[in-house]
Amino acid sequence: MKFLIASDIHGSAYYCRLLKERVEAEAPDKVILLGDLLYHGARNPLPREYSTLGCADILNSMKDRLLCVKGNCDSEVDTLVLGFPIGADYCVLPLANGRTAVLTHGHNTPALLKKGDVLFNGHFHIPAFEERENCTYVNCGSVSIPKENSPHSYLILESVSLLWKEVENGNVFMRAEL
């Protein structure tokens, strides 16, 4: 299966539209959103074309493809404008190589993480791939508010291959294998 994984849209209708274009171009089986969909949060600047309702409309147009987990900026009231669930703290998926992917926003790490698992998150807004003592850590970066001079990004997971891509043009800027 092919997954497009993205996080931290933070209500940017501009970058949400670009993400939808990438979804259409990439044609993934599922799109996994790792939280912080509509609100910018107290520590973040307002993103380009900040429009929570505009962003909700774009996301709702893709609702049949979406799997989502809740971020620290997501709230119960978001469910009033989103046509898909966002309340789960994490999602667990089997990977092609027999490993397990644990997908979460990143502000809370689930206790179920065990040695050999692959932890995917956003939250920190910095793309990353690190072998850690108890897991492989993968961060997809941020769609709308990247940090540390990283690009506006999303991640493609296909089999055991990871490709980090720029939201603006789909160009690959980082690769890894699980």
C-alpha positions in Angstrom: 0.0 0.0 0.0 1.0 3.6 -0.6 0.4 6.1 2.2 0.8 9.9 2.1 1.5 11.1 5.6 1.3 14.8 6.6 1.0 16.9 9.7 0.6 20.4 11.0 -1.6 22.1 8.4 -2.6 24.6 11.1 -5.5 26.1 9.2 -3.6 27.2 6.2 -6.0 27.0 3.3 -3.1 27.8 0.9 -1.0 24.9 2.0 -4.0 22.6 2.4 -4.9 23.2 -1.3 -1.3 22.4 -2.2 -1.5 19.2 -0.1 -4.7 18.2 -1.9 -2.9 18.7 -5.3 -0.1 16.4 -4.0 -2.7 13.8 -2.9 -4.2 13.9 -6.4 -0.8 13.6 -8.1 0.5 10.9 -5.8 -2.7 8.8 -5.7 -2.0 7.1 -2.4 -4.3 4.4 -1.0 -4.8 6.4 2.2 -3.8 9.8 3.5 -2.7 9.8 7.2 -2.9 13.2 8.9 -1.0 13.4 12.1 -3.0 16.2 13.8 -3.0 20.0 14.2 -5.4 20.4 11.2 -7.3 23.7 11.8 -5.8 25.9 14.4 -2.4 27.6 14.5 -1.7 27.3 18.2 -0.5 29.9 20.7 3.2 29.4 19.9 3.0 29.5 16.1 2.6 32.4 13.7 -0.5 32.6 11.6 0.1 30.5 8.5 -0.4 31.7 4.9 -4.1 32.2 4.1 -5.3 31.2 7.6 -8.9 30.0 7.2 -10.1 27.2 9.5 -13.3 26.8 7.5 -11.6 27.0 4.2 -9.1 24.3 5.3 -12.0 22.2 6.7 -13.8 22.4 3.3 -10.6 21.1 1.5 -10.1 18.3 4.0 -13.7 17.3 3.8 -13.4 16.9 0.1 -10.9 14.2 0.7 -12.6 12.6 3.7 -12.9 9.1 2.1 -9.1 8.8 1.9 -8.3 10.2 5.3 -7.1 8.5 8.5 -6.4 11.0 11.3 -5.0 11.3 14.7 -5.5 14.2 17.1 -2.9 16.9 17.6 -2.4 19.2 20.6 -4.1 22.0 18.7 -7.1 20.0 17.7 -10.3 20.2 19.8 -13.6 18.6 20.1 -15.3 21.6 18.4 -13.3 20.6 15.2 -15.6 17.6 14.8 -18.5 20.1 14.1 -16.9 21.2 10.8 -15.0 18.1 9.8 -16.7 15.2 8.2 -14.3 12.5 9.5 -13.1 11.5 12.9 -10.0 13.1 14.5 -10.3 11.9 18.1 -7.8 9.0 18.1 -4.5 9.6 19.9 -2.7 7.1 17.7 -3.0 4.7 14.8 -1.2 1.4 14.4 -0.4 -0.2 11.0 1.5 -3.3 10.0 4.4 -2.6 7.7 5.5 -4.7 4.7 8.6 -5.9 6.5 6.8 -7.3 9.5 7.4 -4.3 11.7 4.7 -2.1 13.2 4.1 1.6 12.6 2.8 3.6 15.4 1.5 7.0 14.1 0.8 9.8 16.5 1.0 13.6 16.6 4.1 13.6 18.7 3.1 15.5 21.9 2.3 12.2 23.6 4.1 8.9 22.8 1.8 5.9 23.3 2.9 3.4 25.9 2.4 0.5 23.4 5.6 1.4 21.5 8.0 -1.5 21.7 11.5 -2.3 20.4 11.5 -2.6 16.6 8.5 -0.4 16.0 8.5 2.6 13.8 7.2 5.8 15.4 5.8 8.4 13.0 4.9 11.9 14.1 4.7 15.6 13.2 4.4 18.1 16.1 8.0 19.3 16.0 7.7 20.5 12.3 11.1 19.2 11.4 11.5 16.2 9.0 13.6 13.4 10.6 14.7 9.8 10.4 16.6 8.4 13.4 17.4 4.9 14.7 16.8 5.1 18.4 17.4 2.6 21.1 13.8 1.4 21.2 12.4 2.3 17.8 13.0 4.0 14.4 11.8 7.6 14.6 10.2 9.3 11.6 8.9 12.9 11.4 7.1 14.0 8.3 7.7 17.7 9.0 5.0 20.3 8.6 2.7 21.2 5.7 2.3 24.9 6.7 4.8 26.0 9.4 8.1 24.2 9.0 10.9 24.9 11.4 14.7 25.0 11.3 14.7 26.0 7.6 13.1 22.8 6.5 10.7 22.8 3.6 6.9 22.6 3.7 6.6 18.8 3.6 4.8 15.5 3.5 6.0 11.9 3.5 5.3 9.0 1.2 5.5 5.5 2.7 5.4 2.7 0.2 6.3 -0.8 1.3 9.6 0.0 3.3 10.6 3.1 1.3 10.2 6.6 2.7 10.3 9.8 0.6 10.0 13.2 2.1 8.6 15.7 -0.5 8.0 19.4 -0.8 4.4 20.4 -0.7 4.9 23.1 -3.4 6.2 20.9 -6.1 6.5 17.2 -5.0 10.3 17.2 -5.2 12.0 14.6 -3.1 14.4 16.2 -0.5 15.1 13.1 1.7 15.0 9.3 1.4 15.2 6.4 3.8 14.4 2.7 4.1 12.8 0.9 7.0 
